[in-house]
């Protein structure tokens, strides 16, 4: 069972990816937990990662430390949502 507020975090992360990467709403809405991100989305390069993480911080009111950023958290949409939810739903 997902924690209360998880769906809101998921919606926020989906919006951030769409807004920062300039994805169509339909494309962002199609993301599922296992949708690959870094390395699979041409729009999500190393420069875009900083923008995505900064926007997630701003919208969720969290702080993401540099040493927390790794390939695993950016591997899939679900991994990024879980990471953000772990920070936001404490």
Secondary structure, 3 states (H helix, E strand, C coil): CCCCCHHHHHHHHHHHHHHHHCCCHHHHHCCCCCCECCCCCCCCCHHHHHHHHHHHHHHHCCCCCHHHCCCCCCCEHHHHHHHHHHHHCC
